[in-house]
Amino acid sequence: MTKDVIALTPRMPDPWNVLAGLLSGGPDKLVGATGEGAVVQLCDQEGRPLVSVEAPLLVQVEGEAERLLGPGAPQVPFWWTEARATTGVEEAERLAGTFAARLTSLAGGSAWPPEAARSLAVVKTDGVSIAPAPAAAQPAVDVLTDRTAVVIQDRPVVAMTAWLSDAFRAAAEAGIGLQVVSPAGSRLSPAVRSSLGGWPSRWVVQDERDGYYDGLSGAVLRWQEGMFAPVAGADATEDDPRTPVAASYQEVADTGERQLALSFRTVHPADDRLVLGGALETVWRELTGGPPAGWGTAEPANLPWSLRALTDVAHERSPEPTWTVVVGNPARPGLATVRISRTTAGVEEDVTLAFGYGADEEPPLDALTRAAEVLATRHHLQSMLVQLRKARRDLAVPPRFEGPGVPLAFVLGAEEVREMPGDRARRTPLSEAPVQLGPKTRPALYYPLPGDPSDLSGWQDFERLMRHLKGA
């Protein structure tokens, strides 16, 4: 099991500051480095990491610390220095707290959680040594079996940090699942939720009544054969396991909050002059009146929004894909994930975007057609699906039932419409005709769909439309 401690400082901790913090365990400590120098570790004599510290991150985006840690964060810009302590080793958690306390005493600022960084006293330990590879290769992983990697996260919001992103990548390369375990009070960032879709990866929530359950489905879980897996109900059969649903998962209340969700893909011709991120910025401006606030390759999103900076990072990583998270300002919660990849068709951007609205706020549904038209005429839109769902305004995913979204509209790009045989794209089984977007000679098509969050029948219309467009 691990414990995260984060130092939030107005000044960048220089290497000597970090070293002074790490040596808080006494003169018998030795320091090792991994992750191409991005992670510094203290390890015991058996090579087990006691404390792993990531390189300080300059956060320049307002509201990111509050979104992930709660109120009380310093004003931007500030430095975010994250440490993971292995609590399976008795003194490691105290060592991480002392590290954070010494760091903040030297560089100013505060630590999260506050109670973890109250002592500057030396933590007495036995001897340590530099971590050998591969023992220190994945400091985020707490339990590793031949079926899954387990990461324990005791945080208000489980975010796609650099630690967790590396753990997902390592698990995928090893062909195993990744399971995130958190206490009942934690929530997920949408960026993490979208990465937990494939079995046996799942979000495991600790629960007083049922032990453990899946935070996204409610299925009661037990540790079985090297992984958390659903338990069979009392009336289960071989063909129907009838997994029970945790009581905590079913405790829901309608607050009137909603989310407007869009998922779309653009395909650009490969060109050295191509600037990426413009499609996302266009939608963001059309629906909120302004651009995104910030972005990054992990959470917290630390960089001010910049098309040029995003493009440069994607270009440097090509032909490997680039994953980024994009966030809005606290006044209008918004979060997107963008995957940029080089394919035979060109440069693809896959975007998943959501905005949150309170019970007294109306989503800008009248702006959707205009946003779709700009995407289709200026940004090589391939397709887009728009949904409305009952869910939290702050976009965080709770370990409770949240109903599925309902489709508001589907958009087919101009090139895809052109490739359809005959009038198939224009003449559909839907009662309402599609709206033409862009020039009449080469239009994209906007298909309106019922959008009542309390009525899921809109999915039947969507499925009929998809079967029709595919010629089924």
N, C-alpha and C positions, 0 to 999 in steps of 0.2 A: 504494500500500500504506500502511496506517496502523498506528500503535502506540498502545495504550491505556496510560495511567498514571493510577493512582488514589491520592489522598491520603486517609488515614483519620485524622481528628484528633478529639481529645476536645472541642475548642472550635470553635464555628462560625467559619469564616474570614470576616471582615468584608470589605466591598468594598475597603478599602485593602490588606488582606493579599493579596487576589486580584490587585489591580492591581500590587502590588510583585512578585508572582511573574511576571505577564505581562511586566512591564518588564525581566525578567532578560535579555532579548535585547539590551538597550542602549537608549539614548535615542532611537533612530530608529524605535522601535516605536509604532504607533498601534493603538488598540483599537476594534473594532466589535462590535455586538450584533445577534443574530438570534433567531428563535424567541420573539418578544415579550419580549425581554430575558432569556430563560432560558438562552441560550447566548452566551458571550463569545468572540470570535475575534481572532487575529492573522493577518493575511494578507500575502502579498507584493504587489508592485506590479501583478501581473497579476490580482489578485483571488483567487488560490488560497489557501485556508486553510492556515496553517502549524500552528496549534494552536487547537483548539476546546474550550472549557471549559464544562461544564454547571453550573447552579446547585447549590450544596451541598445534599445530601440528608441529613436526620437519620434514622439507622437506629436503631430501638428494638426490633428483633426479634433475640433470641439465636440465633446459629448461621448467620445469613444470609451474613456475610462468609466464614466457613469453608466453607459450601456452594459458594460461587461462586469463591473465591480460594484456598482451602486454609488450613492452620493458620497461626496467628500473628496473628490479627486482634485488635483491642482489645476491651475489655468494652463492652457497650452501656450507655448510648447513645453513639454517635459520629457524626461527620459524614463523609459519603462525597462527595468532590469528584473528578469524573472528567474527564480530558482526553484528547483524541484528537489525535495528531500525525501529520501527513502525511509519511511517510518518503520519498515521492517527491521531496521537497525536502530537501536534504542535512542542514540543521541543525535541522529541525523536531523530530526525536525527542529530540535533546539539549536543545532548548528546552523540551519538555514535561517532561523529567526535571528540569531546573533549576527549572521552575515548581513541581513537586511538592516538590523539596527545600527551596525557600524557603518554601513554604506550611507544611510540617511543622516547619520551624525556627521559624516565627512562631506557629503554633497548636498545636504539639506533635504527637504521634502518629507514624505511620509511613506508608510508601508502598509500593504494589505496582505492578510487581515491585520488590523492594528495590534491585536493581542499577541501576534506571533513575533513581534520585534520589540520587546520591552526590555530585554537584557543585553548588556554589552559584555557580560562576564564570559571568560574563557570556558568552553565546553570541553571537559576532560574526555579523552578518547584513547583507545588503544592505537597502535601504529597503523599507518596507512601507506598506500603506494599508488603509483600512477596506474590508471585503469588500462588493462590490456584489451585489445580488440579480439573478439567482438563484444566483450562483456559490456562496454560502454557505448556500443553503437547506437542503441535506442534507449536513451534515458527516460523516455515517456512511458515505456511498456513496463507494467507491473507483474503480469503473469503471462508466460508464453508456453503454449502447447503446440502440438502438431496440427491443431485445427483452428486455433484462434489466438490472437494477442489481446490481452485485457489491459485497459487503461483506466485508472481510478482518478476521478476529477471531483474534488470537493470545492466547487466554486459556484457563485450565484448563477452565472451563465457559462455553460461549457462552450467555448469558442474554438474556432479553427486556428489555434495558435501554431507557431512554427513547430513546436513540439508535436502537436497532434497531427499536423499535416505530414511530418516525417514518419509518424507511426502508421498512418493510412498508407503512405507510399510503400513502406517496408512490408506491410502486411500483404498488399496487392502483389508485390514482386515475389513474395514467398508463397502466394496462392492460398492464403488463409484469410479468415475474417478478422475484423477488429470490433471488440465490444467495449463500450464506454460505460463505466459504472459510476453512478453519482447518488448523493443522498436525495431524499424526497423533495427538498426545497429547491433543488437546482432546475434550471431550464436550459434548453438548447438554443444556440444560434442557428438560424436557418441555414447557414453555410455548413454546419455539421450535419443537420438533418438530411440534407440532400446527398451526403456522402455515406449514409447508413442504410441505403436501400437494398443492398444485396445480402442474402443469407450467406453465412451465419452472422454477419455484422448486425449489431443491434444496440439500442440504448437500454441499459439495465438500471432500474431504479430500485434503491433500497426502500423497504416498506415495513412498518411495524406489524401490520396485520398479515400480509401474505409473503413476507420474506423478500422476494425480488419479483419485479414484473417488467415487461417491455413498455417503455415510456411512450412508444408510438402506436402500439396495438393493444396494450393492456393485458397481454397474455402473461399468466403467472409462470415464473421461471425457476429453475433449480440448476445447480452446477452438476452437469452430467457428462461423462466421457470427455472431459477436457474442454468444456464450454458451457455457457448458460443456454439452456434449451427449454421449451415449453413443457409443462407437466401435463399429464393426461388427467381428465376429469374422472369423477367416480363412475359415470355412465359411459365411459369411452369404449369404443370398439377398435378393432384393427383398421377398419376403413374410415372411421370417424373419431379422431382423438378427443374432440370436445374439450379443448383446453379452457380452463376457467379464466375469467377476466377479473383482475384485481378490483376490489371495492373502491380503492382510492382513485383509480383511473376513471371510474364512472361518476365521481362527484363533480358535476359541472353545473355552471350557472350562465345564463345568457346575459352578458353585460351590454349588449348592443354594439360592441366593437366589431370592426370589419377590416378585412384586408383586400386590396385590389392587387391581383397577381397577374403578371405577364411573363410568358416564355416565348422567345423568338430566336430565329437563326438568320444571320446574314452571311452571304458568300461573296467576297470581293475578288476581283481579278488580282493576281499577285503582281505587285508593282513596288519598286523601291520608294516611291513617293506616297504610298498608302499610309494614311493616318487612321489608327484604330480607336475604338471607343466612341466614335461620333454617333452611332446609332443609339447607344445607351443614353448619351447626353441629350440627344434629341427627344427621346421619350420622357426623360426626366424633366426637361424644360417644359414640354407640352403639358405634363400632368401636375407639376408643382410650381411652375413659374421661374425656376432657377436650375442651375446645374447641380450635380452631386457635390457633397462636401469633401470627400476624401476617398482614398483607395489604398490598397496594399496587396501583397502576395500572401498575407496571413492576417489574422486578427490579433490585436487591434489594427484597424486600417490606419496607418500612420502618416500617409502622405497627402498633401492637398491635391485636389482633383486636377489632373493635367493629361490631356490627350497625348501630348508629345512624350511625356515621361512613360506613360503606359505603352505607347508604341515602341519606344526604345527598349524597354524590358522584354517585350515580346520578340522584337527583332534579335536581341542578343541571345535569347533562348532557342530560337528557331534552328532546326526543324522540330525540336521538342515543343510540346504544347505549353501554354502559359495559363495558369489559373489565378484569378484575382477576385477580391471582394471589394465592393464599392458601397459607400454608405452616404446617407443624407444628414441633415442637421437635426438637432433634437426637436425643433418645432414641427417637422414633418418626417416622422420615422420612415426610412426607406433603406432597403438593403438589396443588393444584387450580387450574383456571382457570374463571372464571365470566363468562359473557356475559349482560348484562341488557339487554333490549330491549323497547320499547313496540310492541305489535302490536294488530291489531283484536280479538284474543282477550283481551287484557289485558296484564299485565306478565310476560314470560317470563324465566326463569333457566335457561340451559343450562350444566350443570356437568360437568366432566371431572375425576375425582379418582383418585389412586393413593396407596397406602401400601406401604412397603418392609419386607421381613422377611428376616432372616438364615437360614442353614441350620438353626440350632437354635431358630428361632422359628416358631410356628404362627399363621397368619392366623386371625382370629376369625370363622370361617365360620358358627358357630352364632348369631352376632348379626345376620346379614344379614336374616333374616325379620322380626325386631323392627324393624330400621332401616327396612325397606321399609314396614312397617305404619304407623310414625309419619309417614313421608313421605306416605303415601296418605291418612291420616286428618286430618293437621294442616297439610299444606303443599301441597295441590292437585297432587300428583304426576300427571304425564301418562304417563311411561314411564321405565323404568330397565333398563340392561343391566349385569350384573356379570360380570367376567372374572378369571381367575387366569393368571399368566404367569411363565415363568422369566426373570427380569431382575434388575438390580442393586438391592440394598437401598437405596442412596442415591438412587435414581430417575434419576440422570444417564444419558443415552443415549450409549453408546459407539459408535465407528465400526466395529462388529463385528456379525455376525449375531445377532439376538435373535429367538427363535421367537415366533410370534403367541400371543396369549392364547387360552384356551379358555373358552367361556361356562359360568358357574355357574348363572345364573338370569336370567330376564326378568320384569319386573313391568309390569302394565298398570293404569293408574289407574282409579279408580271411575267417572269420567265416561266414559272410553273403553270400559269394560266395558258400561256402561248403553246406549251407542249401538250396540253390536254386535247384529245381528239374531238373534233366537232364543237358542239355547244355544251359539252358535259360540264364544264366549270360554271356556266351561267344558268343552266337549267337543272335545278336540283329538286329533291323531294321535299324540301322545306317549304313552309307556307309563305315565307317572306323571301323576296328575290334579293340576291346579293347587290351590294353597293359598289359601283365602279370607282376605283381610285386611280388618279393620274390620267394620262392622255387616253383618249378613246381608242386610238390605234393600238395601244399596248397597255391595257389597264391591269392593275391588280384588283382583286375582289375581296370585299369585306362582307362576311356572312354573319348577320345578327342572330343571336340565340337567346332564348329565355334566360333571365339572370336573377331569378328569385332564390336567395340563399336557403329558403325553407322548402324549396321544390327541386328535387334532383332529376326531374323528368327531362331537363335540358340536356343531360348526358345521352339520353336516347336519341334526341335530335342530332347531337354531335356525332354519335356512332353511325347514324343513317347517312349523314353528310360524308363521313370518311369512307364508308363503303361505296357510296356513289362516286366519289372522286377517284377512288382506286379502281373503279370499274367492276366491283364485286357484285 
